[in-house]
Amino acid sequence: MKYALLIYEHESNFLHREGPEANAYWAAWMAYTQAVQEAKVMVGGAGLQVPSTATTFYRADGKQHVQDGPFADSKEQLGGFYLIDVPHLDEAIKWAARVPISELGRVEIRPLLPNPNE
């Protein structure tokens, strides 16, 4: 079963990507990426640029709208994702537990829709 591990980070964590803490921040992510690759469960994934670079499209009252920034009005913002292929949800939870987020972060585990052509 394929799952997306959607990684939500507190807005302050995005500051760790640069500056004096950047090496430790990125080392933790590289170690995690290496672990999922070596376990042969990684299908894909990517980190995302900071939330301020987002553009949100939506429809309301029959009109199309585009706004700068992410849709969510929360302190946690989507920071990246991993696509993994594991036998069941319990295994996906084990991988989510290893994601190097702070106490303020969250990992949403969401199954992918099955591909009818597979």
N, C-alpha and C positions, 0 to 999 in steps of 0.2 A: 504494500500500500504506500502511496506517495503522500507525503505531508509537507506543508510549508511551515517552517518555523519563522514566524514574523516577530522581529526583535524590536521592541519599543524601549527607547532609552529616555531617561529624564533629560530635559532640554539642557541642563548643565553638563551632562556627559559628553555632548558634542564638542565642548571646549577642550576635552582631553585628547581629541584627535590631533591637536597641534600644541606646541609649547613644550614645557619641561616634562609633562607626563605622557607625551605622545609615544615614546618608545615602549613603555610598559603597557600602555593601552593596546597598541598594535601587536605587541608580542603575544598577549593573551588571545587575541583574535586569530593570529596566525597559528598558534598552537591548537586551538579548537578546530580550525579549518583542516589542519594536517590530520587531526584525529578522525574527523568524519571521512576524509579522503582515504586514509589508511584502512578504515573499517569497511570501505567500499559501499557506503550508504549515501554518499553525497551525489545528488543528481545535478545540482546547480546552486546558484545563489549569488548575491552581490550586496555590497554595502551601498548605502544611498548617501547622496550629498545632504548637507544640513537642511532642516525643514524650511528655512527661509527661501530656499531655491525652488520649492514646490509651487505648482499651479493646480488649482482645483477647478474642475468643470462640473457643473450641475444644471439641472432643469428645475424651474419653479414657475408656477403660474403660466405654463405654456411657453416660457422664454428660456433661452440658453444663457447661462451666466458663467463667467470665468473670474476667479479671484486669485490673488497672490497668496501663497502660503498653503499650508496643509489644512485639510478640512477639520480635523479634530481640534476642539478647544480644550486641550488638556495639557498637562505638563509633560506627559510622555508622548514621544513622536516616533514614528516608524523610522528606524535607523538602518535596516537591512533585513535580509532574509536568507535562509538556506532551504533548498529543496532536498529532501531525503527520501529514500525508499527503504522502508523497514517493514517487517511482517505485520506489526499491529501497533495500536496506540500506546501500549505500555512501553514499547521500545522507543517510540518517538518522545515520550515523556522523559525517558532516561537521557536522550540526547539534548532535550531542552534544558534539563537540569544542569548540563555541563556548559551551557552558553555563558561566556564571561561578562555578565551584566552586573551592575551594582545592585544594591538593595532596593534602589528606586526603579529599576527596570522591570520589564515583563516580557515573556515570550508567549505568543499566541500560537497554538498548534492547530493547524487547520488542514483537514484532508483535501486533496485535490479531487476534482470531479474525475471519474473514470473516463478514459479515452475509449470511445466506442469502436475505434479502429484497431485496438490492441487485443 
